[in-house]
Amino acid sequence: MKNKLVILFVLWALLLFMGAAGSEIKVGDDAHGTRKYKDFEKPQVCGISCHTDIYQQWTQAMMSQAYTHHWDEIEYFKLAVPHAEKDPIVAGVKAGCNGCHSPIAFLAGDTPPPEPGKNSRANESVSCDVCHTVTGFKGEVPHNFNFISEPGKTKYGPREGVKSPSHVTKKSDFLGTADFCGVCHNEKSSYGVWVKSTHLEWQAGPYAEEGVKCHDCHMTYAPGIPAAMAKSYPDIRQHLFHGAHDPGKIAGTVELRMHPDIREAEPGDKIKFTVVLFNQKTGHKFPTGSVEDRIVWLHVEAKDSSGKVYHLPVDKKGFAGEEYTIAGDALAYQDMGIALDKPGFAGVRREEVPMGDRIFRMPYFDPQGRMTIQQWNTKTLGVDYRFGPRETKIETFTFTLPDDTAPGFFTVTAVLNYRKLVKPVADFLKVPADETEIVRVNSHSTGIEVFD
């Protein structure tokens, strides 16, 4: 009898354990299809009569366009989905891209969702109810949408004791942490490589030590009213989320100054111009996020007193992988041919930047060792030649004055440029031109006097 009771107790405990395990909220890839669209409020419900100002900010932010933005649409439907259907190693990206780009579509198991032109609920992208019903993350490191989603009447915010006629409001400490951002702003590829690590870059840098977090730059405080019937507060988080797609945010990120080693010269003389670049603005690396897309480069040119223009290529430093940081005419991105059914695809030009300019990037390589624009197909990473937080880089440009240099003042200008997407890829895939517009990060001019 005693043995039977022990067995019954063990079975009862096991059933309890299995029930608890079965009710545990799933995250990441396991959360696919565990919710329904109707579980989440439409953003218009939040914004039309109550959180009107915050809603209007969101409608202009990339959070509201994470699924509908033209490059994201092209990359997903032209490259990611067909590639996932051909290669089992990367098959997970067919659903997984939307774990961050359209979380409600992912959680509803709508894979692939309708294209943005169909105007489905997937178009809500990263909506109000997605963020304000996240209660934490599961695992040691926030990444690959491992957030815990608990949609319902309870909405989580930054304050205690807030009353709302339409929902229950609870204070969430997690909502105000950098880990909250990290669940989507850290990403591992199908090969286990960190292809997005903005949160990790911040965590390893000086701003994290000082307590400056993502929100302090991308969701700044300002006085205001968070909702129509709420009282005024001095510290309302602005829902601007301005970053890589905002020219105003990019401008001035890196300071630069240039100086020559001599101030007077004659034709035939060799002069070294030194450019000092300081990342004084970002709490993570620059560029960050979709580093396979982004390109930042330093262009230096001179003009003599007659108006003749000279291009100055950067002096090589000789470090491993430097060839990827100096603009050339190499081809890359051959693995696009897999998704596009183009066997033996030769690729497109690696960048459309004046030859010899210095590029600040980290190249991504596919399983065949070719540079790739497809983060999901990244097996290895190249040299990381980006700007760390508060990092200073020094570049030199050695130039011999041509014999026909006009006497007078010889002006030299250094310009740091930024593009959201490398132009040859954009042109090949017919991405709208605004994705490759050049944003001037900063510039500086100096000069020397040239004598006969």
C-alpha positions in Angstrom: 0.0 0.0 0.0 2.8 2.4 0.9 4.5 1.7 -2.4 1.3 2.4 -4.3 0.9 5.8 -2.5 4.5 6.7 -3.4 3.8 5.9 -7.1 0.6 7.8 -7.1 2.3 10.8 -5.5 5.1 10.7 -8.1 2.5 10.5 -10.9 0.6 13.4 -9.5 3.8 15.5 -9.2 4.8 14.6 -12.7 1.3 15.7 -14.0 1.6 19.0 -12.2 5.1 19.6 -13.6 3.9 18.7 -17.2 0.9 21.1 -16.8 3.2 23.9 -15.6 5.6 23.2 -18.4 2.8 23.2 -20.9 1.4 26.5 -19.7 4.8 28.2 -19.8 4.9 31.1 -22.3 7.0 30.2 -25.3 9.5 32.7 -26.8 11.7 33.0 -29.8 11.1 30.5 -32.6 9.0 28.4 -30.3 6.4 31.3 -30.0 5.5 31.1 -33.6 1.8 30.6 -34.0 1.0 30.7 -30.2 -1.2 33.8 -30.4 -3.9 35.3 -32.6 -4.0 38.7 -34.3 -7.1 39.5 -32.2 -5.0 39.2 -29.0 -3.4 42.5 -29.8 -5.0 46.0 -30.0 -4.6 47.9 -33.2 -2.4 50.9 -32.8 -5.3 53.2 -33.9 -7.2 52.1 -30.8 -4.4 53.5 -28.7 -3.8 56.6 -30.7 -7.0 58.1 -32.1 -8.6 59.4 -28.9 -6.2 58.7 -26.0 -2.4 58.6 -26.7 -2.7 60.9 -29.7 0.7 62.7 -29.6 2.7 59.5 -28.8 0.8 57.7 -31.6 1.6 60.4 -34.2 5.3 60.2 -33.2 5.1 56.4 -33.7 3.5 56.7 -37.1 6.6 58.6 -38.3 9.1 56.3 -36.7 10.7 53.2 -38.2 9.0 51.1 -35.5 5.7 51.6 -37.5 7.4 50.7 -40.7 9.5 47.7 -39.8 7.5 45.5 -42.0 6.3 48.0 -44.7 9.6 49.9 -45.3 10.6 49.4 -49.0 14.0 47.9 -48.4 12.7 45.5 -45.7 9.9 44.4 -48.0 12.3 43.8 -50.9 14.9 42.0 -48.8 12.3 39.7 -47.2 10.2 38.8 -50.2 13.0 38.8 -52.9 15.8 37.4 -50.9 15.0 35.9 -47.5 11.8 33.9 -48.3 13.0 32.3 -51.5 16.4 31.6 -49.9 14.8 30.0 -46.9 12.8 27.7 -49.2 15.9 26.5 -50.9 18.4 26.0 -48.0 17.2 24.2 -44.9 20.0 25.8 -42.8 18.4 29.2 -43.2 14.8 28.0 -43.4 14.0 29.7 -40.1 14.3 33.2 -41.4 11.0 32.8 -43.4 9.2 33.1 -40.1 12.0 34.5 -37.9 12.5 37.8 -39.7 9.0 38.8 -38.5 9.7 38.0 -34.9 11.1 41.5 -34.9 9.7 43.2 -38.0 6.1 42.2 -37.5 5.8 40.4 -34.1 2.0 40.0 -34.2 2.2 38.3 -37.6 4.9 36.0 -36.3 3.1 35.2 -33.1 -0.1 34.6 -35.1 1.8 32.1 -37.3 1.1 34.2 -40.4 4.1 33.1 -42.5 4.9 34.6 -44.8 2.5 37.4 -44.1 0.7 39.2 -47.0 2.9 41.7 -48.8 2.5 45.2 -47.5 0.4 46.2 -50.5 -2.3 43.9 -49.2 -2.7 46.1 -46.1 -3.0 43.3 -43.6 -2.4 43.5 -39.9 1.2 42.5 -40.5 1.6 46.1 -41.6 1.3 47.2 -38.0 5.0 46.3 -37.6 6.2 47.0 -34.1 3.0 48.4 -32.6 2.0 49.9 -29.2 0.5 46.7 -27.9 3.5 44.6 -28.9 5.9 46.6 -26.6 3.5 47.4 -23.8 2.6 43.8 -23.3 6.2 42.4 -23.1 7.0 41.4 -19.6 10.6 40.2 -19.9 12.9 37.8 -21.8 13.9 34.3 -21.5 17.5 33.2 -21.6 20.9 34.7 -20.6 21.2 37.2 -23.4 18.3 39.2 -25.0 18.4 38.4 -28.8 16.4 36.9 -31.6 13.0 38.0 -30.3 13.2 36.0 -27.1 10.8 38.4 -25.4 7.9 37.2 -23.2 4.6 38.4 -24.8 1.5 38.5 -22.6 -1.2 40.4 -24.5 -4.4 41.3 -22.7 -6.1 44.0 -20.7 -3.0 44.8 -18.7 -0.6 47.3 -20.4 2.9 47.9 -18.9 4.4 51.3 -18.6 6.9 53.4 -16.6 4.7 54.6 -13.7 2.9 53.3 -10.6 -0.7 54.1 -9.9 -1.8 55.1 -13.3 -5.5 54.7 -14.0 -7.0 54.2 -17.5 -10.7 53.7 -18.5 -9.8 51.2 -21.2 -7.1 49.0 -19.6 -5.2 48.0 -16.5 -1.9 49.8 -16.2 1.1 48.3 -14.4 4.6 49.6 -13.8 7.3 47.6 -15.6 10.9 48.0 -14.7 11.9 45.8 -17.6 10.3 48.3 -20.1 12.9 50.8 -19.1 16.0 48.6 -19.5 18.4 48.2 -22.4 17.7 44.5 -22.3 14.2 45.3 -23.6 15.8 46.8 -26.7 18.3 43.9 -27.0 15.6 41.3 -27.7 15.5 42.6 -31.3 18.7 44.7 -31.5 20.8 41.6 -31.0 20.6 38.9 -33.6 22.5 35.7 -34.3 22.5 34.3 -37.8 21.5 30.7 -38.7 25.2 29.9 -38.3 25.4 31.3 -34.7 27.2 34.5 -35.7 26.3 37.8 -34.1 25.1 39.8 -37.1 23.4 42.5 -35.1 24.8 43.4 -31.7 23.8 47.0 -31.0 22.8 46.2 -27.4 26.0 44.1 -26.8 28.1 46.9 -28.2 26.5 49.4 -25.8 26.9 46.9 -22.9 30.6 46.6 -23.5 31.1 50.4 -23.8 31.4 53.4 -21.5 27.8 54.5 -21.6 26.5 51.4 -20.0 29.0 51.9 -17.1 27.6 55.4 -16.7 24.0 54.3 -16.7 23.2 55.9 -20.1 20.8 53.5 -21.9 19.2 53.3 -25.3 16.1 55.2 -24.3 18.1 58.3 -23.3 19.1 58.9 -26.9 16.4 57.3 -28.9 13.4 58.0 -26.6 14.4 61.3 -25.0 12.5 62.8 -22.1 10.3 65.9 -22.4 7.5 67.5 -20.5 4.0 66.6 -21.7 0.8 64.6 -21.3 1.0 60.9 -22.1 -2.8 60.5 -22.6 -5.8 62.7 -23.2 -7.1 62.5 -19.7 -3.8 62.3 -17.9 -2.0 64.9 -15.9 1.2 66.6 -17.1 4.6 65.0 -16.3 8.1 66.5 -16.7 9.5 63.3 -18.1 7.4 61.8 -21.0 9.4 59.4 -23.2 9.2 60.6 -26.8 8.4 57.8 -29.1 10.6 59.0 -31.9 13.0 56.1 -32.1 15.3 58.2 -34.3 18.4 56.3 -35.5 20.0 55.0 -38.6 17.2 56.3 -40.9 17.3 59.8 -39.6 19.7 62.2 -41.3 19.5 64.5 -38.3 20.6 61.7 -36.0 23.5 60.7 -38.3 24.8 64.2 -38.8 27.6 65.1 -36.4 28.0 61.6 -35.1 31.7 61.7 -35.8 33.8 64.8 -35.4 36.7 65.2 -37.7 39.6 67.6 -38.1 42.5 67.6 -40.6 45.9 69.1 -40.6 49.0 69.0 -42.9 52.5 68.3 -41.7 53.8 71.5 -43.5 52.1 74.8 -44.3 54.2 75.9 -47.3 55.3 73.8 -50.2 56.4 73.8 -53.9 55.3 71.5 -56.8 56.9 68.1 -56.3 56.9 68.3 -52.5 55.3 65.4 -50.6 52.7 66.4 -47.9 51.0 64.3 -45.4 47.5 65.3 -44.3 46.2 63.7 -41.1 42.5 63.3 -40.3 41.5 62.7 -36.7 38.0 61.2 -36.3 36.2 61.0 -33.0 32.9 59.2 -32.4 31.4 61.6 -29.8 27.7 60.7 -30.2 26.8 57.0 -30.3 26.6 54.7 -27.3 27.3 51.8 -29.6 29.5 51.3 -32.7 28.9 53.4 -35.8 27.6 52.2 -38.0 25.6 49.6 -36.1 22.5 47.3 -36.6 22.3 46.2 -40.2 26.1 46.5 -40.6 25.9 44.4 -43.8 23.8 47.2 -45.4 25.4 50.3 -43.9 28.4 52.0 -45.4 30.4 55.0 -44.0 33.4 56.3 -45.9 36.0 59.1 -45.7 36.6 61.1 -48.9 39.4 63.6 -49.2 40.0 65.9 -52.2 42.1 69.0 -52.8 41.6 72.0 -55.0 44.4 74.4 -56.1 44.0 78.1 -56.7 43.1 77.5 -60.4 40.2 75.3 -59.4 41.8 72.0 -60.4 40.6 69.1 -58.2 42.7 66.2 -57.0 41.4 63.0 -55.2 43.6 61.8 -52.3 43.5 58.1 -51.6 44.0 56.9 -48.0 47.4 55.6 -46.8 47.3 51.9 -46.2 47.9 50.7 -42.6 48.6 47.0 -43.4 46.2 45.3 -41.0 44.5 42.0 -41.8 41.4 42.4 -43.9 42.2 46.0 -44.8 41.2 45.4 -48.4 37.6 45.5 -47.3 38.0 48.9 -45.8 39.4 50.6 -48.9 37.1 51.3 -51.8 37.8 49.3 -54.9 36.1 47.7 -57.9 35.7 44.2 -56.5 32.4 42.3 -56.9 30.5 40.8 -54.0 27.1 39.6 -52.8 27.1 36.5 -55.1 24.8 34.6 -52.8 21.9 36.7 -53.9 21.9 34.4 -56.9 20.5 31.6 -54.7 17.2 33.4 -53.9 17.0 34.9 -57.4 17.5 31.6 -59.3 20.7 32.9 -60.9 23.3 30.0 -60.7 26.8 31.3 -61.1 25.7 34.9 -60.4 28.8 37.1 -60.6 27.6 39.6 -58.0 27.6 43.3 -58.1 30.2 45.9 -57.3 31.0 45.7 -53.6 30.5 49.5 -53.1 30.1 52.6 -55.3 32.6 54.8 -53.5 35.6 56.7 -55.1 38.5 54.3 -55.4 40.9 54.6 -52.5 38.6 56.1 -50.0 38.6 54.6 -46.4 35.5 52.7 -45.5 34.4 52.1 -41.9 32.6 48.8 -41.9 32.6 45.1 -40.8 32.2 42.7 -43.8 29.9 39.6 -43.5 30.9 36.4 -45.3 28.7 33.6 -46.5 29.6 29.8 -46.1 31.7 30.1 -49.3 33.7 33.0 -47.9 32.1 35.6 -50.2 31.0 39.0 -48.9 27.2 38.9 -48.3 24.4 41.4 -47.8 22.2 38.6 -46.3 22.7 38.5 -42.6 20.9 35.2 -42.2 23.5 33.6 -44.5 26.5 34.9 -42.6 28.9 32.3 -41.4 31.9 34.4 -40.5 32.7 38.1 -39.9 35.6 40.1 -41.3 37.7 42.9 -39.7 35.6 45.2 -37.5 36.7 48.7 -38.7 33.9 50.7 -37.3 33.9 53.5 -34.7 33.4 52.4 -31.1 31.8 54.7 -28.6 34.2 57.6 -27.9 36.8 56.0 -30.1 39.3 58.1 -32.1 40.6 56.9 -35.4 43.5 58.5 -37.3 43.8 58.3 -41.1 46.6 59.8 -43.2 46.7 60.9 -46.8 50.1 61.4 -48.4 50.1 63.5 -51.6 52.8 64.7 -53.9 52.0 68.1 -55.4 51.9 67.7 -59.2 54.4 69.8 -61.2 51.5 71.9 -62.7 50.0 72.8 -59.3 48.9 76.4 -59.5 50.6 78.7 -57.0 48.4 80.1 -54.2 46.3 78.5 -51.5 45.8 74.7 -51.9 42.6 73.7 -50.1 42.0 70.2 -48.8 38.6 68.9 -47.6 37.8 65.7 -45.8 34.1 64.6 -45.9 32.7 61.6 -43.9 29.7 60.2 -45.7 27.0 57.6 -44.8 24.6 55.5 -46.8 21.9 53.2 -45.3 22.4 50.6 -48.1 25.3 50.0 -50.5 24.2 51.5 -53.8 25.1 48.7 -56.2 22.8 46.3 -54.3 20.0 48.9 -54.2 20.3 49.6 -57.9 20.3 45.9 -58.7 17.2 45.1 -56.6 15.5 48.4 -57.6 15.3 49.7 -54.1 13.9 53.3 -54.1 16.7 56.0 -54.3 16.1 57.4 -50.9 17.7 54.3 -49.4 21.1 55.3 -51.0 21.0 59.0 -50.6 24.3 60.3 -49.2 24.2 61.8 -45.7 27.1 64.0 -44.8 28.2 63.0 -41.3 30.8 65.8 -41.0 33.5 67.6 -42.9 36.5 69.8 -42.4 38.9 71.8 -44.6 42.5 72.9 -44.2 45.2 74.0 -46.6 48.7 75.0 -47.5 50.3 77.8 -49.5 51.9 76.7 -52.7 54.8 78.7 -54.2 56.4 78.6 -57.7 
